[in-house]
Amino acid sequence: MKYTDALHYARESRKNPTQAEKFLWEKLANRNFYKLKFHRQYIFRYKILNTTSRFFIFDFYCHQLKLAVEVDGGYHKLQKDYDKYRDQIINGYGINIIHFKNEEVLNNWKNTSRILFEICFK
């Protein structure tokens, strides 16, 4: 993915979030979650073989903790191998990544927030 493509996709995703992303953003925006600064639809640049730049887009990202938060819809069941590959690359840059299913965010915020808190402050 080229940067201009990533930028376009990130902007469109900000304009049209899923219900779970919208809900979670309300909880994370403006340092609402324990004063931590999160970014939405954050573009992350990485390199393949130290030459070609590629980009991933995190649903939410906290620079301070080097933590990416992904809200996974049903389509992630179809791309488990890709998600595993992506997570390995991201972890290689020292970034931790946590995945929540849409249903977890929407139907059990208390547990989701507890898990997120534990990861943020372990």
Residue, then its C-alpha position, 0 to 999 in steps of 0.5 A: m500500500k502506498y502512503t497516499d492510499a493509506l492516507h485516503y483509507a485512514r481518512e475514510s475509516r475515520k469518517n465511517p467507523t464501525q459501531a465498535e470503533k465509534f464506541l471505543w473512540e468515545k472512551l479513548a478520545n481526549r485522554n479519557f482513558y487514564k489520561l493516555k493519548f490515543h490516535r485513531q486510524y494511525i498510519f504506521r510505516y515499516k520497511i521490507l528488506n530495509t528498502t520498500s516502505r509499506f504501511f499498516i493502519f492501526d485502529f487506535y495507537c498510543h505512542q506513549l505505550k507503543l500500543a496498537v489496539e485493533v477492533d476486529g470484525g467478522y472478516h478477520k476470521l478469514q484472514k488469520d494468517y495475514d493478521k498473524y504476519r502483520d502482528q509479527i512485523i508490528n511486534g518487531y518494531g517494539i509495538n504491542i498489539i491487542h485485538f478485541k472483537n466488535e462484540e467484546v467492545l460493544n457488549n462487555w465494555k467493563n471487561t474490555s476496559r479491564i483488559l486494556f487497563e491491565i495491558c496499559f499499566k502492567 
